[in-house]
């Protein structure tokens, strides 16, 4: 025994937190239309800034969402492995 222990329920909870955080980032993406804020140069600069930040926020959102998927997959893999080990022990125990 290695002493390693995985808690699939804790992994599921972490996946939910990561997914919630991804949702918060998705909601934080600024609107691309900043409206008329004066001279075209000012509006254009603010629109470019908003677009750049929206892209960065989307990248962070995507990373959190992908992490949630990977953690969820790990929890499933641990459950599957535990179930297979339990089945195997049940067959050899009798």
Buried (B, 14 or more C-beta within 10 A) or exposed (E): EEEEEEEBEEBBEBBEEBBEBBBEBBEEBBEEEBEEEEEEEEBEEBBEEBEEEBEEBBEBBEBBBEBBBEBBEBBBEBBEEEEEEEEEEEEEEE
